[in-house]
Amino acid sequence: MRQRPFRGFADLRPQVAEPTLAEFERFHAMLPAPGVARRCVAAFKDTIVFAPSSYTDEDFPARVGDSPYEVKRLTTFGYWLLVLVSLTGLSTLLGFTDTLDAREVDVINAREVDDVLPPHSLHPSEAVMQYVRRKSGEAVRPCRRFEYNFRLA
């Protein structure tokens, strides 16, 4: 029997199932069950952009540097801290959060991108998308779309 080589402690973590759309929806609404939060955080592979709708393109440098809205090494504890500090969890708990959109995006190509992310003041600007592409080092393709109105936050 052939064994695969040990590549570090990441190999020792148990493989967890990818969260469902409903679980990601609760995660983005900032009020999931603790186990769901842990699985969703793991699915993001440690880094997220958590920005208010008031961000500017200058907040996302095109060539070098980091955005003040990039959360590196997101942990479950860090996620719960964001929930508390941003008041988004309280907004959802009290019923002051509107889910505007939560869906899987199956196929994206140049023709369909505008259908998935039509122009809107709350959608990521091209500067944000370029920043995310630069930081990830690869093409970025939306696979899910979530939009909320946290009326309390």
C-alpha positions as CSV (number, residue, x, y, z in Angstrom):
1,M,0.0,0.0,0.0
2,R,1.4,3.4,-1.0
3,Q,1.2,6.3,1.4
4,R,1.0,9.9,0.4
5,P,3.8,12.1,1.7
6,F,3.1,14.2,4.8
7,R,2.9,17.9,3.8
8,G,2.4,19.5,7.2
9,F,-0.2,19.8,9.9
10,A,-2.9,20.9,7.4
11,D,-2.9,17.2,6.3
12,L,-4.0,16.3,9.8
13,R,-7.2,18.4,9.8
14,P,-10.3,16.3,9.0
15,Q,-11.9,17.0,5.7
16,V,-15.3,18.6,6.3
17,A,-18.2,18.8,3.9
18,E,-18.7,22.0,1.9
19,P,-21.4,24.1,3.5
20,T,-24.8,24.1,1.7
21,L,-26.3,27.3,0.2
22,A,-28.7,27.6,3.2
23,E,-25.7,27.3,5.6
24,F,-23.7,30.0,3.7
25,E,-26.9,32.2,3.7
26,R,-27.0,32.0,7.6
27,F,-23.2,32.6,7.7
28,H,-23.5,35.8,5.5
29,A,-26.5,36.9,7.5
30,M,-24.1,36.7,10.5
31,L,-26.1,34.3,12.7
32,P,-25.2,30.7,11.9
33,A,-24.9,27.8,14.3
34,P,-21.3,27.4,15.7
35,G,-20.6,24.3,13.6
36,V,-21.8,26.0,10.5
37,A,-19.7,29.1,11.2
38,R,-16.6,26.8,11.6
39,R,-17.3,25.0,8.3
40,C,-18.0,28.3,6.3
41,V,-14.8,29.9,7.7
42,A,-12.8,26.8,6.5
43,A,-14.4,27.1,3.1
44,F,-13.0,30.6,2.7
45,K,-9.4,29.4,3.0
46,D,-8.5,32.0,5.6
47,T,-8.9,35.3,3.9
48,I,-12.0,37.5,3.2
49,V,-12.8,41.1,2.2
50,F,-15.2,42.6,4.7
51,A,-16.0,46.2,3.5
52,P,-18.8,48.7,4.1
53,S,-20.8,50.0,1.2
54,S,-18.9,53.3,1.7
55,Y,-15.5,51.9,0.5
56,T,-13.6,53.7,-2.2
57,D,-11.6,52.2,-5.0
58,E,-8.4,53.7,-3.4
59,D,-9.1,51.3,-0.5
60,F,-8.1,48.4,-2.8
61,P,-4.5,49.0,-4.2
62,A,-4.1,47.6,-7.7
63,R,-0.3,46.8,-7.6
64,V,1.1,46.4,-4.1
65,G,-0.1,46.6,-0.6
66,D,-3.1,45.5,1.4
67,S,-6.6,46.8,1.8
68,P,-7.7,47.9,5.2
69,Y,-10.8,45.7,4.6
70,E,-8.9,42.5,4.0
71,V,-9.3,40.1,6.9
72,K,-6.2,37.7,6.8
73,R,-6.3,34.4,8.5
74,L,-10.0,34.5,9.3
75,T,-10.7,32.2,12.2
76,T,-14.0,31.2,13.8
77,F,-13.2,33.5,16.7
78,G,-12.4,36.3,14.3
79,Y,-15.7,35.7,12.5
80,W,-17.7,36.0,15.7
81,L,-15.8,39.2,16.6
82,L,-16.9,40.7,13.2
83,V,-20.5,39.7,14.0
84,L,-20.3,41.5,17.4
85,V,-18.4,44.6,16.3
86,S,-20.4,45.2,13.1
87,L,-23.8,44.7,14.8
88,T,-24.8,42.6,11.8
89,G,-25.6,39.6,14.0
90,L,-27.8,41.7,16.3
91,S,-29.5,43.1,13.2
92,T,-30.4,39.6,12.1
93,L,-31.3,38.4,15.6
94,L,-33.8,41.2,16.0
95,G,-35.3,40.7,12.5
96,F,-33.8,43.9,11.0
97,T,-31.9,42.1,8.2
98,D,-33.4,41.7,4.7
99,T,-32.1,39.0,2.4
100,L,-32.1,40.6,-1.0
101,D,-30.4,37.7,-2.8
102,A,-28.9,34.3,-1.9
103,R,-28.2,31.9,-4.7
104,E,-25.7,29.5,-6.4
105,V,-24.2,30.8,-9.6
106,D,-23.7,27.7,-11.7
107,V,-22.1,29.0,-15.0
108,I,-20.3,32.2,-15.4
109,N,-18.8,33.4,-18.7
110,A,-18.2,36.8,-20.2
111,R,-21.8,37.0,-21.5
112,E,-23.4,36.1,-18.1
113,V,-21.3,38.1,-15.7
114,D,-23.6,41.2,-16.0
115,D,-26.6,39.0,-15.3
116,V,-25.0,37.7,-12.1
117,L,-23.6,41.1,-10.9
118,P,-25.6,43.8,-12.6
119,P,-24.4,47.4,-11.9
120,H,-25.4,48.4,-8.4
121,S,-23.9,50.7,-5.8
122,L,-23.5,47.8,-3.4
123,H,-21.8,45.4,-5.8
124,P,-18.0,45.1,-5.8
125,S,-16.3,47.6,-8.1
126,E,-13.8,46.5,-10.7
127,A,-11.0,47.8,-8.3
128,V,-12.2,45.3,-5.7
129,M,-12.3,42.4,-8.2
130,Q,-8.8,43.3,-9.5
131,Y,-7.6,43.4,-5.9
132,V,-9.1,40.0,-5.1
133,R,-7.6,38.5,-8.3
134,R,-4.2,39.9,-7.5
135,K,-4.3,38.6,-3.9
136,S,-5.5,35.1,-4.9
137,G,-3.0,34.8,-7.8
138,E,-5.6,33.2,-10.1
139,A,-8.8,33.9,-11.9
140,V,-11.7,34.7,-9.6
141,R,-15.1,33.3,-10.5
142,P,-18.2,34.0,-8.4
143,C,-19.9,30.7,-7.3
144,R,-22.4,32.2,-4.9
145,R,-24.1,35.5,-4.6
146,F,-25.4,37.0,-1.3
147,E,-26.8,40.5,-0.7
148,Y,-28.2,41.7,2.6
149,N,-29.6,44.9,4.0
150,F,-28.6,45.1,7.7
151,R,-30.9,47.9,8.8
152,L,-29.5,48.0,12.3
153,A,-25.8,48.0,11.3
